Amino acid sequence: MIRAILVFNNHGKPRLIKFYEHYKEDVQQQIVRETFQLVAKRDENVCNFLEGGSLIGGSDYRLIYRHYATLYFVFCVDSCESELGILDLIQVFVETLDKCFENVCELDMIFHVDKVHHILDEIVMGGMVLETSMSEIVMRIEEQTKLEKQEAGLSSAPGRAVNAVKNIDLTQIRDIKLPDIQLPAFKNFKLS
Amino acid sequence: MDMALRKVKGNLERLFDKSLTDLVRGIRNNRDNEARYISQCLDEIKQELKQDNMAVKMNAIEKLTYLQMLGYDISWAAFNVIEVMSSTKFTCKRIGYLAASQSFSEDTEVLMLTTNMIRKDITSPNLYDASVALGGLACFISNDLARDLANDAMSLLTSSKPYIRKRAVLLLYKVFLKYPDALRPCFGRLKEKLEDPDPGVQSAAVNVICELARKHPKNYLALAPTFFKLMTNSTNNWMLIKIIKLFGALTPLEPRLGKKLIEPLTTLIHSTSAMSLLYECINTVIAVLLSMASGLPDHTSSIQLCVQKLRILIEDSDQNLKYLGLLAMSKILQAHPKSVLSLKDLILQCLDDRDESIRLRALDLLYGMVSKKTLIDIVKKLMDHMAKAEGSTYRDELLTKIIHICSQNNYQHVVDFEWYVSVLVDLTKMEGTHHGSQIATQLLDVAVRVPSIRHFTVQQMAILLENAHRLPLTAHGSTIHEVLLSAAWICGEFSDRHLIDPRLTMEAMLKSKVISYPAHVQAVYVQNIGKLYSKVIAKAEAEDDYDTVKAVGQMLVDRLPMFVGSSDLEVQERASTLLQVVQALRKMAERGDRIAGAVQLLYSGELNPVAAQAQRKVPIPDGLNLEAWINEPVVAKESSEEESDEDLERVQSPKKMFKKVKKPPAHFDEIPEERQPSRPEPSEKELDELRQRRLQEQASNPNYLKASGKANQRRSSGSIFSSPETPSTEQTSGIIPGLTSSQEYIRKKKKSEEPVSKKSKKSKKKAKAESDEEEGGAVAHQVNRGAGEMPEGATWSDHEENANDPYKALDIDIQSPLRAEERLPIYVHRRVANQETSPMEKEEDPVGKERRKGKKEKEEKKSKKKDKDEKKTKRKKTEKVFENVTAEVSLLNIEDNEVPTPKPAELASVVHVEEKKDKDDMDFWLAQEPKSEVERPKSLTLKKTSSVDKEKRPKEKDGKKKKKLRSKTRSRSAEEELMDEVPEVVDKAGYEEAFGLEQEGTANSSPQDETTSLSRFITLVEDKNVKVEYDTYISNASSRQIAGNFVFTNKLADASLKNITFEVVDSVGLGIDRDAGMEMPVKFAQMLPKANWNVTLLFTLKADSATPQSLRGSISYLKVDATGTSVPEMKDFRFQLSCSSFMLPVQISNNEYALLLESGQLNTSSRNQVEVGKMNFSEVISRICFRGQFYLVEQVANSATLHTMSILQQRVAVLIKMGDERVTIEVKSPEQALTTQLLAETVAAVQ
């Protein structure tokens, strides 16, 4: 069984944490920190397995991780899972992300962590591997997105508009020179 | 209008709330004061959650989920999370469930409110609502939820959507973990999912069962045939890996399983390109090899194959493969160390790998590769590595490994203990090790266990003590002083004949530097100074050297006060005691008494190794009540006093008043306690005195100041006890004169051995066989390799049970049949009973009552809907039948209550027989060899079944009570059935008779597949030379696949058969399954006299009805007798498949059965009456069930209902009533031909 799935960046900032056993928030953070320390100090060309030790579970558990660009994907699993199988699963997970986000990068994970969770939920359920076929996973995600859009419908239009405005980079606008506009003199108006 | 306005308003307001994106961006823009920004956001979120608008709430919860990831506790919002979960919109629901899965736990109280909502969601008709709910529930399921929703989860297994089935299967595992009682009622359904048409569901089921089986493999052994079939048919690597891993766990329990596995696994190893699968195959092959007692000749090839493949993995540039290769190799090592030895160099290379994980794995391997011959060599290499190694962690790891390697199995591989002691001494000199205590333990252990080495050890330890100042004691974190503890103890304890100069050693132990050691070391020092003192005096007195006696006494009186002044109570106490003893002795000596004898009495007696478990195993003496208070609990009033007492004590000894003195190794637990008088707790007054006394002593004791500067000063000032003669250069080099080192030892030994080995060379050839024993023969040490002493009456147990294993509760026997009370609780709202409760309902247990009530309501609802007359009449008819049935059921229930529950002992015997039956099934399956081997499956089963019958026979004569018990021992079909409401008495009586039938010998039971209950061998064709029998079973219902199992027997004792060709010709309705790779004709080259062959052929049903099929076929062969003359023979036959060959005894609950009858699906029916003579009713039923693949739904008095389903998914219901020596059989099915045919077959079964 998979005990936990952690994604964090090269500085140890969590980008996704999923525990299939309940831990209190501070313990979760502690585990992320310790896992990061263990993983970060390893060279690029060493094996991807770590004996978990005291972190979670104990001696039966192992950390299996992959490092992609700025992100570490760490799975904590027990001896019932196949090591190479889990490595493949991480690959499936990342490739699915790549497909759903079109060239996934850390920013996608930062701003759409909920969507990442939904994708993960199609792959792993309650610590058990649910689906390993990428096309099936992507199909399910797309159907859900469609459903989401249907539900949002018109009512979300204003929201999207506001978001679009919020997303405008104001620094660019600042450079635009506005022509001087001569305002008509209001002196002559009378309020009578 | 108002609503719409509010909605618009809500949406507009929403525009100005922060979205998740805004929150994330805000956090990124406020890196400097993130905490403040977030607390601000949290306030906003709290405001948002107070609003009615669901969209606002959803947005807030979404943000909270993000904050949860950053470590903020969001449990306060649990109720709002549930609000969002309960939204009808998918988007909201999904966010709600995500938040719940991230933040809810067992303790989340509001979970209690959610049961109904979650039930609604998981059973929702909207695919994704259900899937999201299932996924979320799997994360936060609690004990209560598991209990209440188990039944719903189970019924989802039959959902029409594979996507939901898949999730339901996985959810069930979580349910089992939280509510183990659900396992048995659910398992039948779960097992069916192994054959689900959807590969995803199949894979999920495999996943769950593997997960269950891994923890308690023995309960799942009976599933091996199913998994075996899956393994040989599936191409899904993920699933294969799981199955193969499971087999790895099962083989140790059933060695014959391994035999069966080897071949397909080897094929997989050769054929697969997936490394992950290859690796797991190798792992399981290794497990198989481990499980077999001895490597048969053809298994050495398997080992070779594994080693060869693993070598490729280890040599691979991919570090992952290298790591796994080493991991798997370590397992081979346990079974076949010799085959791994060839890789020794490769593994030693891995010690140089950059990757620490790989180095550690390689070390593990070395651990196993050690033999008496290679030990010295390997340890030498490790020591070299240790010298080179960077980083103290790896060095420490090496050190531990060296010790483990040498000490494994109580020094199994160590021949030369002098060498080992030198290794240990070498390790002592290692800089900054954290494992001083390990080395210390080893020294002690060796000295105690190997009497012959004591002389050498004691001398070495004496040198070590004298030169303690040169050890790297001061290095950061060093624990090397632990070694001094052992050294002191060894010198003290074994000083008798081995210590050359006890006085010198004693002086070394009295050096002032000693008081800078940790207290527990000092304590041991003091104790052993006493021992040495006794030795010195004894020796001196024997030589009439009274000056020495006096001088030594004086020395102790001078030096001991430095220990008396210790801040540690243990040291203080021992030192004071010793000091008083010495002073007393001195007085005696001055009077001219001989004191040695008296002193020696103090320390006489041999100390033996004590087992590690001994302490725990000490039996509690009679009359000792551990629960009773020793002192009555103190009244609360005094607590303040007590506190002050404790405070005082804390002041008294700031360091370790009550902290346990660090324990010496477990073997010697009793040593420090030996002379510890149990003392009463000091009262306040006494403590005060103690403090006063100590203060005085401290004031008067010049040695009290512990500052090392002073101590050094003292030493350099030329005290007689220090060792001024040591030149300072040596101090740094770390070479201590006289102290051994392993290298030097080996060098010396080689020199001394050379002539010896030359001499013995002649005889060496003869002695080669025992070379392992002879190795290093010069030193033959007597080693005490026992486990150690145990208290009387206690026995050694291999492993101590781990009390808090979360999976322990799942150790449930899933094979034994369900008991009537075992069913999932059905969670029903309390209803006010407005209907009249009939007396029969009153008799039922509450669950059944509610259930029935539910049914009634259902029926009522339905009756309202169905207004058409024709349907009404039909319903009346079925209702009548069922009213009848239910009434009788309740009657039976009452009877049931009167029957006393079986006593445990009787139950045990029942279970025993049950197991035996199971075992027989397994035996049969396991006995089926791969086609290349000759076996006799049929005769084997015959024998076994009859042995079961013998056991059963005498019992049959017993009364009704026993009958009920025995009824539990029904055949394997019964164990698959979910006997919810059927009273046991009747239903199983039927199966007893099934055994009786077997006994008649015409039919032979050979349960072969999970889907069949009993199967019968029918003779297909027989002549004077050969006999072919067959039986059929449904192998895969969804692809209409029927398996025919053909057993060929050469009846001749003196002639073999050659060129056997067996062919069955396809018909329109039935044909050989070519998609499954079956080919016709089947040919064997040769059959030896009296040989058996077993062939399984797969057929597919092409016809659109499950009516009987008949295929023509022929068998031809050459009969070759002993003289070599051959006669060609040929025979035709017809391969008959009756209607029941296409039937599966699908289980069905009473309710479902009722609905089926109501549904109008079964629109054809026919009935017949048969004379049955003296046969009783249960016999009739058992015959029908046995012949016709029926599932007994219910049996009441003289009527019974049966159910079966054809391979074409047609359901068939049968009603049987018994009158005077005649039985009325009524069959209902959707197809007239099927009905007629089945009726005919059923009638034939009874006649």
HADDOCK unambig.tbl for C-alpha pairs under 7 A between the chains (distance, minus, plus):
assign (segid A and resid 16 and name CA) (segid B and resid 69 and name CA) 6.95 0.50 0.50
assign (segid A and resid 17 and name CA) (segid B and resid 69 and name CA) 6.38 0.50 0.50
assign (segid A and resid 18 and name CA) (segid B and resid 102 and name CA) 6.99 0.50 0.50
assign (segid A and resid 20 and name CA) (segid B and resid 139 and name CA) 5.92 0.50 0.50
assign (segid A and resid 22 and name CA) (segid B and resid 105 and name CA) 5.89 0.50 0.50
assign (segid A and resid 25 and name CA) (segid B and resid 71 and name CA) 5.07 0.50 0.50
assign (segid A and resid 25 and name CA) (segid B and resid 72 and name CA) 6.44 0.50 0.50
assign (segid A and resid 25 and name CA) (segid B and resid 73 and name CA) 5.95 0.50 0.50
assign (segid A and resid 26 and name CA) (segid B and resid 71 and name CA) 6.02 0.50 0.50
assign (segid A and resid 29 and name CA) (segid B and resid 71 and name CA) 5.98 0.50 0.50
assign (segid A and resid 46 and name CA) (segid B and resid 319 and name CA) 5.66 0.50 0.50
assign (segid A and resid 46 and name CA) (segid B and resid 355 and name CA) 5.45 0.50 0.50
assign (segid A and resid 47 and name CA) (segid B and resid 319 and name CA) 4.57 0.50 0.50
assign (segid A and resid 47 and name CA) (segid B and resid 320 and name CA) 4.50 0.50 0.50
assign (segid A and resid 47 and name CA) (segid B and resid 323 and name CA) 6.83 0.50 0.50
assign (segid A and resid 48 and name CA) (segid B and resid 320 and name CA) 6.14 0.50 0.50
assign (segid A and resid 50 and name CA) (segid B and resid 357 and name CA) 6.94 0.50 0.50
assign (segid A and resid 80 and name CA) (segid B and resid 211 and name CA) 6.95 0.50 0.50
assign (segid A and resid 84 and name CA) (segid B and resid 276 and name CA) 5.05 0.50 0.50
assign (segid A and resid 85 and name CA) (segid B and resid 276 and name CA) 5.94 0.50 0.50
assign (segid A and resid 111 and name CA) (segid B and resid 21 and name CA) 5.87 0.50 0.50
assign (segid A and resid 111 and name CA) (segid B and resid 24 and name CA) 6.65 0.50 0.50
assign (segid A and resid 121 and name CA) (segid B and resid 135 and name CA) 6.81 0.50 0.50
assign (segid A and resid 125 and name CA) (segid B and resid 135 and name CA) 5.61 0.50 0.50
assign (segid A and resid 125 and name CA) (segid B and resid 138 and name CA) 6.77 0.50 0.50
assign (segid A and resid 126 and name CA) (segid B and resid 135 and name CA) 6.67 0.50 0.50
assign (segid A and resid 126 and name CA) (segid B and resid 138 and name CA) 4.75 0.50 0.50
assign (segid A and resid 126 and name CA) (segid B and resid 139 and name CA) 4.98 0.50 0.50
assign (segid A and resid 128 and name CA) (segid B and resid 170 and name CA) 6.86 0.50 0.50
assign (segid A and resid 130 and name CA) (segid B and resid 204 and name CA) 6.71 0.50 0.50
assign (segid A and resid 148 and name CA) (segid B and resid 90 and name CA) 6.96 0.50 0.50
assign (segid A and resid 148 and name CA) (segid B and resid 91 and name CA) 5.64 0.50 0.50
assign (segid A and resid 159 and name CA) (segid B and resid 15 and name CA) 5.64 0.50 0.50
assign (segid A and resid 162 and name CA) (segid B and resid 15 and name CA) 6.57 0.50 0.50
